[in-house]
Amino acid sequence: MLRPPYDRYKRLYTYHLDLRELPEINDQDFIGGWIEDNTAIFFFHRPKERLIRELCRQQNGRIIYEADLDYSEWEAGRDLSAFTAGGLSVAPLWDTAPAEIRLDPSVIFGSGFHPTTRLCLETLLKYVESPEVSIGKTLDLGTGTGLLAIAAAKKGVADVIAVDHNSLACQVAAKNASLNGVARQIKVRQMDLRTEPLDTSGVDLVIANLYRGLLEELIATPSFWQARLYILSGFISAMEPDLLAALPARKLKFLDRKRLDRWCLWVLMR
Ligand SMILES: C[S@@+](CC[C@H](N)C(=O)[O-])C[C@H]1O[C@@H](n2cnc3c(N)ncnc32)[C@H](O)[C@@H]1O
């Protein structure tokens, strides 16, 4: 995350170490890190060879991979700037354009550049703002930067649970919720949707912008289908037949099917 003296990201220095737990790092150039597949992944604003070598010595680890890149390369070749989706304006923290949501995108998915994020944002706003659908409790599965959860809260949803298994995503989502004055409406939960049971009872809306394998597992789980409305994305059209096959036999009504580039989104009602 951005902390003084930094107010934007320029160059990223990343190190992957074969560690199973994140050691504490107190360094002003540290952006954040997480554990993925028994690998600790760290990001810094500046090169940190000495610090990383010392960490390896202390933790008995080794460097598996290291790289440095421009922030725009990390964000799919774009310089992040303000955008509007579904009538809602979003800007990164360092952009001075007026915006309803201001984000520290950090190195976490959900800055808004990706077609699935935009599709989800537009669709979420359509249903949250619809007078016919009253949305209270909402689950944002795979919240990333927290953008979708924040958009829901900004539009008046009183109870949003934002879930991610990535520890840095949870920190970034919580920071972004505070920055946007909706921290009281959003509870951030670090949770692995692959291994921990998910309770969707009493939930009005589940929004899940995930990847195909995890979506397939979730939609094949009967207890996933206790909420009222579902916005699902994160898959391309070639994956739709497998996902359709995984849907439960019981009646689900398709309210919307959208595409942006090759990315898809479904809205389902139980
Ligand atoms: C495609 S990104 C979506 C981020 C944001 N919601 C958006 O729409 O831009 C998927 C998110 O799901 C999270 N995720 C992936 N696998 C997960 C799991 N097993 N449990 C919980 N979260 C997971 C990732 O860390 C990532 O933040």
The ligand as a Gaussian input file, in Angstrom:
#p B3LYP/6-31G(d) Opt

LIG

0 1
 C      -10.369000     -11.354000     -10.621000
 S       -9.908000     -10.719000      -9.050000
 C      -11.345000      -9.689000      -8.705000
 C      -11.011000      -8.478000      -7.880000
 C      -12.156000      -7.448000      -7.779000
 N      -13.308000      -8.021000      -7.114000
 C      -12.570000      -6.959000      -9.150000
 O      -13.697000      -7.275000      -9.565000
 O      -11.777000      -6.308000      -9.811000
 C      -10.167000     -12.156000      -8.046000
 C       -9.833000     -11.990000      -6.573000
 O      -10.143000     -13.236000      -5.950000
 C       -9.172000     -13.534000      -4.982000
 N       -9.136000     -14.990000      -4.805000
 C       -8.576000     -15.900000      -5.635000
 N       -8.697000     -17.137000      -5.125000
 C       -9.351000     -17.008000      -3.948000
 C       -9.757000     -17.924000      -2.940000
 N       -9.503000     -19.223000      -3.051000
 N      -10.405000     -17.453000      -1.865000
 C      -10.660000     -16.115000      -1.732000
 N      -10.283000     -15.204000      -2.639000
 C       -9.642000     -15.638000      -3.746000
 C       -7.883000     -12.965000      -5.570000
 O       -6.942000     -12.720000      -4.542000
 C       -8.379000     -11.700000      -6.267000
 O       -8.286000     -10.581000      -5.414000

